[in-house]
Amino acid sequence: MAQILPYILLVAVMILGFWFILHTFYKNEERKRQWDLKRESQKAVSPIRLRAYERLALLLERTKPEHMLMELRKNEPEALNTWTVGQVQQYLLQTIRMEFDHNQSQQVYVSNEVWDAVISARDQMASFVIAIMAQIPQDANAQTYATALLTAYMSNGTTPTDKAIEMLKNEAKTLM
């Protein structure tokens, strides 16, 4: 029996070694398969994420005062001559809300920081539209309001909208 013991130990060591080699092989194969799945998934998701960044950039551009007022003139050529300041303000706030609501699902594809910047830009733009109305005379017309809005916006320097667009660009670059 004492003569068989070294052979039994040798066989046990060989079995353990074989098991360790197989275990390591299967573990590596599983990692490789997971990595391949992730790579394939990223190939499918990356174009969708890029479109989300594009849509959010478009949302932010469309809610800038110059764009909203240009759209107002295009859709209602006489609006700044015939509408009240309140009507123009309501149009601007409604445009901001509609653009945001239309693109809200894009938050799934961007980081929380970028989405927070988009929300902040939306909220600050709405507050800005309201604040300018308080700064003009009560009897001012819509054209005066539009001019005051554009002048104040252009003199603000870097706006929350510009910051959000910059964050979008930087994050989108990481996908390319």
For each residue, the residues with C-beta under 8 A, 3 or more apart:
1: 4 5
2: 5
3: 6 7
4: 1 7 8
5: 1 2 8 9
6: 3 9 10
7: 3 4 10 11
8: 4 5 11 12
9: 5 6 12 13
10: 6 7 13 14
11: 7 8 14 15
12: 8 9 15 16
13: 9 10 16 17
14: 10 11 17 18
15: 11 12 18 19
16: 12 13 19 20
17: 13 14 20 21
18: 14 15 21 22
19: 15 16 22 23
20: 16 17 23 24
21: 17 18 24 25
22: 18 19 25 26
23: 19 20 26 27
24: 20 21 27 28
25: 21 22 28 29
26: 22 23 29 30
27: 23 24 30 31
28: 24 25 31 32
29: 25 26 32 33
30: 26 27 33 34
31: 27 28 34 35
32: 28 29 35 36
33: 29 30 36 37
34: 30 31 37 38
35: 31 32 38 39
36: 32 33 39 40
37: 33 34 40 41
38: 34 35 41 42
39: 35 36 42 43
40: 36 37 43 44
41: 37 38 44 45
42: 38 39 45 46
43: 39 40 46
44: 40 41 47 48
45: 41 42 48 49 109
46: 42 43 49 50 175
47: 44 50 51
48: 44 45 51 52 109
49: 45 46 52 53 109 110 172 175
50: 46 47 53 54 172 175
51: 47 48 54 55
52: 48 49 55 56 106 108 109 110
53: 49 50 56 57 109 110 168 169 171 172 175
54: 50 51 57 58
55: 51 52 58 59 103 106
56: 52 53 59 60 103 106 110 114 118 164 168
57: 53 54 60 61 165 168 169
58: 54 55 61 62 103
59: 55 56 62 63 99 100 102 103 118
60: 56 57 63 64 118 121 161 164 165 168
61: 57 58 64 67 165
62: 58 59 67 68 71 95 99
63: 59 60 67 68 95 96 99 100 121 122 125 161
64: 60 61 67 68 125 153 161
65: 68 69 92 125 128 129 149 150 153
66: 69 70 150 153
67: 61 62 63 64 70 71
68: 62 63 64 65 71 72 91 92 95 96
69: 65 66 72 73 80 92 146 149 150
70: 66 67 73 74
71: 62 67 68 74 75 95
72: 68 69 75 76 79 80 88 91 92
73: 69 70 76 77 79 80
74: 70 71 77
75: 71 72 79
76: 72 73 79 83
77: 73 74
78: 81 82
79: 72 73 75 76 82 83 87 88 91 142
80: 69 72 73 83 88 141 142 143 146
81: 78 141 142 143
82: 78 79 142
83: 76 79 80 87 88 91 142
84: 87 88 142
85: 88 89 133 136 140 141 142 144 145
86: 89 90 133
87: 79 83 84 90 91 142
88: 72 79 80 83 84 85 91 92 142 145 146
89: 85 86 92 93 129 130 133 145
90: 86 87 93 94
91: 68 72 79 83 87 88 94 95
92: 65 68 69 72 88 89 95 96 129 149
93: 89 90 96 97 126 129 130
94: 90 91 97 98
95: 62 63 68 71 91 92 98 99
96: 63 68 92 93 99 100 122 125 126 129
97: 93 94 100 101 126
98: 94 95 101 102
99: 59 62 63 95 96 102 103
100: 59 63 96 97 103 104 118 122
101: 97 98 104
102: 59 98 99
103: 55 56 58 59 99 100 106
104: 100 101 107
105: 108
106: 52 55 56 103 109 110
107: 104 110 115 118
108: 52 105
109: 45 48 49 52 53 106
110: 49 52 53 56 106 107 114 115 118 168 171
111: 114 115 171
112: 115 116
113: 116 117 167
114: 56 110 111 117 118 164 167 168 171
115: 107 110 111 112 118 119
116: 112 113 119 120
117: 113 114 120 121 160 163 164 167 168
118: 56 59 60 100 107 110 114 115 121 122 164 168
119: 115 116 122 123
120: 116 117 123 124 160 164
121: 60 63 117 118 124 125 159 160 161 163 164
122: 63 96 100 118 119 125 126
123: 119 120 126 127
124: 120 121 127 128 159 160 161
125: 63 64 65 96 121 122 128 129 160 161
126: 93 96 97 122 123 129 130
127: 123 124 130 131
128: 65 124 125 131 132 149 152 153
129: 65 89 92 93 96 125 126 132 133 149
130: 89 93 126 127 133 134
131: 127 128 134 135
132: 128 129 135 136 145 148 149 152
133: 85 86 89 129 130 136 145
134: 130 131
135: 131 132 148 152
136: 85 132 133 140 144 145 148
137: 140 144
138:
139:
140: 85 136 137 144 145 148
141: 80 81 85 144 145
142: 79 80 81 82 83 84 85 87 88 145 146
143: 80 81 146 147
144: 85 136 137 140 141 147 148
145: 85 88 89 132 133 136 140 141 142 148 149
146: 69 80 88 142 143 149 150
147: 143 144 150 151
148: 132 135 136 140 144 145 151 152
149: 65 69 92 128 129 132 145 146 152 153
150: 65 66 69 146 147 153 154
151: 147 148 154 155
152: 128 132 135 148 149 155 156
153: 64 65 66 128 149 150 156 159
154: 150 151
155: 151 152
156: 152 153 159
157:
158: 162 163
159: 121 124 153 156 162 163
160: 117 120 121 124 125 163 164
161: 60 63 64 121 124 125 164 165
162: 158 159 165 166
163: 117 121 158 159 160 166 167
164: 56 60 114 117 118 120 121 160 161 167 168
165: 57 60 61 161 162 168 169
166: 162 163 169 170
167: 113 114 117 163 164 170 171
168: 53 56 57 60 110 114 117 118 164 165 171 172
169: 53 57 165 166 172 173
170: 166 167 173 174
171: 53 110 111 114 167 168 174 175
172: 49 50 53 168 169 175 176
173: 169 170 176
174: 170 171
175: 46 49 50 53 171 172
176: 172 173
